[in-house]
Amino acid sequence: MKNVCFALMALFAILVTSCEGDQGPPGADGGLIVSQAFEKIVQFTPGNNYEDFEPYGFEVFPTDVTLVYILWETIDGQDIWRLCPQNVFFENDVLIYNYDFTQQDVRFFLDGTVDFGTLDGSYTQNQVFRVVVVPADNVGRNAERIDYSDLNMVMDAYGITSFEKRN
């Protein structure tokens, strides 16, 4: 009797483990989904409340992540990009370049304790930002190897070769 029960259990185990379900949708063969990216020049003024909204112009999913980099300086012809938010410290105040995002757009804005109206135009005019929308499927895959504060590393990891210029 033990042998019959053992044989039935073994047969049941083989049947259960050999079953297949639906194949599901085709995947990306383990590859990364290419990220969308663009560059935006922003003028922060009292008229726009020191903020600027930019629609993506492409589909963004609820789980996607938007990263924004600011052109911080240029040294010997080399652009230096920093991941936002970024702070500028004055004697008694701070200026913060910041952003937030939805599925429809990204908002660039000034924050901090400084009176924006007293800032020199170099802090408010022609500020260059690069926006990278990283599909959520990609965020965890290379997290150990990607320094998201390094724009060049992000570009390499997600296949970004250029940025659409927007004004």
C-alpha positions in Angstrom: 0.0 0.0 0.0 2.9 2.3 0.8 4.4 1.7 -2.6 1.0 2.5 -4.4 0.7 5.8 -2.4 4.3 6.7 -3.1 3.8 6.0 -6.8 0.6 8.1 -7.0 2.3 11.0 -5.2 5.3 10.8 -7.5 3.0 10.8 -10.6 1.0 13.8 -9.2 4.3 15.7 -8.6 5.5 15.1 -12.1 2.1 16.2 -13.6 2.0 19.4 -11.5 5.6 20.4 -12.3 5.3 19.7 -16.0 2.2 21.9 -16.5 2.6 25.1 -18.5 0.5 28.2 -18.5 0.0 30.9 -21.0 3.3 32.2 -22.5 2.5 35.8 -21.7 3.6 38.8 -23.8 7.0 38.8 -25.4 9.6 40.5 -23.3 12.6 42.6 -24.1 15.0 39.6 -24.1 16.6 40.9 -20.9 17.5 44.2 -22.5 16.8 47.6 -21.2 13.9 49.7 -22.4 15.4 52.9 -23.8 14.8 56.0 -21.8 13.3 59.2 -23.1 15.3 62.4 -22.7 15.2 66.1 -23.5 17.0 69.4 -22.7 15.1 72.5 -21.6 16.2 76.1 -21.2 14.3 77.8 -18.4 13.8 81.5 -17.6 12.7 82.0 -13.9 10.8 85.2 -13.6 8.2 86.8 -11.3 5.7 86.4 -14.2 6.0 82.6 -14.1 6.2 82.5 -10.3 9.8 81.3 -10.7 8.7 78.0 -12.1 8.3 76.4 -15.5 6.1 73.4 -16.6 7.2 71.2 -19.5 4.9 68.5 -21.0 6.8 65.4 -21.9 5.4 64.9 -25.4 5.6 61.1 -25.0 4.0 58.5 -22.9 5.1 58.2 -19.2 3.8 55.4 -17.1 2.8 55.8 -13.4 5.9 53.8 -12.3 8.4 55.6 -14.4 11.0 57.9 -12.7 12.0 61.3 -13.9 15.5 62.6 -13.2 16.5 66.2 -13.8 20.1 67.5 -14.1 21.2 71.2 -14.2 24.1 72.5 -16.1 26.1 73.7 -13.2 29.2 75.1 -14.9 31.5 74.6 -17.9 35.2 74.1 -17.3 37.6 74.1 -20.2 34.7 73.4 -22.6 33.4 70.5 -20.5 29.8 70.8 -19.3 29.4 69.8 -15.6 25.9 68.4 -14.9 24.4 68.0 -11.4 21.4 66.0 -10.3 18.7 68.2 -8.9 17.9 69.4 -6.3 21.0 71.6 -6.1 21.7 74.3 -3.5 23.4 77.7 -3.8 24.4 79.1 -0.4 24.6 82.8 0.2 25.6 84.5 3.4 22.3 84.1 5.2 20.1 82.4 2.6 19.9 79.4 0.3 18.6 79.1 -3.3 17.4 75.6 -4.3 17.0 74.5 -7.9 14.3 71.8 -7.7 11.7 69.8 -9.7 8.7 67.6 -9.4 6.9 65.5 -12.0 3.6 63.8 -12.9 2.7 61.5 -15.8 2.0 64.6 -17.9 4.9 67.0 -17.2 7.9 68.0 -15.2 8.0 71.3 -13.2 11.3 73.1 -12.7 11.2 75.7 -9.8 13.2 77.8 -7.5 12.9 77.2 -3.7 14.8 78.4 -0.6 15.0 81.3 1.7 16.5 83.9 -0.7 14.3 86.6 -2.1 14.2 85.5 -5.8 13.6 89.1 -6.9 17.1 90.1 -5.7 18.9 87.4 -7.5 21.3 88.3 -10.3 20.1 87.1 -13.8 22.9 84.4 -13.8 20.8 82.5 -11.2 17.4 82.9 -13.0 17.9 83.3 -16.7 18.9 80.6 -19.3 19.1 77.8 -16.8 19.7 74.6 -18.8 18.2 71.3 -17.5 18.3 67.8 -18.9 15.4 65.5 -18.2 15.7 61.7 -18.3 12.6 59.5 -17.8 13.7 56.1 -16.7 11.2 53.3 -17.1 10.6 51.6 -13.8 11.5 48.3 -15.3 15.1 49.6 -15.5 15.5 51.2 -12.1 16.4 48.1 -10.1 18.3 46.3 -12.8 21.5 48.3 -12.6 21.0 50.1 -9.3 24.3 48.7 -7.9 26.3 49.9 -10.9 24.7 53.2 -11.8 25.5 56.4 -10.0 22.3 58.3 -10.9 24.0 61.6 -9.9 26.4 61.1 -12.9 24.5 62.1 -16.1 27.1 60.4 -18.3 26.7 57.1 -16.5 22.9 57.3 -16.8 23.2 58.1 -20.5 25.5 55.1 -21.1 23.2 52.8 -19.0 20.0 53.7 -20.8 21.2 54.2 -24.3 20.7 58.0 -24.5 22.8 59.5 -27.2 21.3 62.9 -27.6 18.8 65.3 -26.0 16.0 67.0 -27.9 16.5 70.7 -27.4 13.4 72.6 -26.1 13.0 76.3 -25.2 
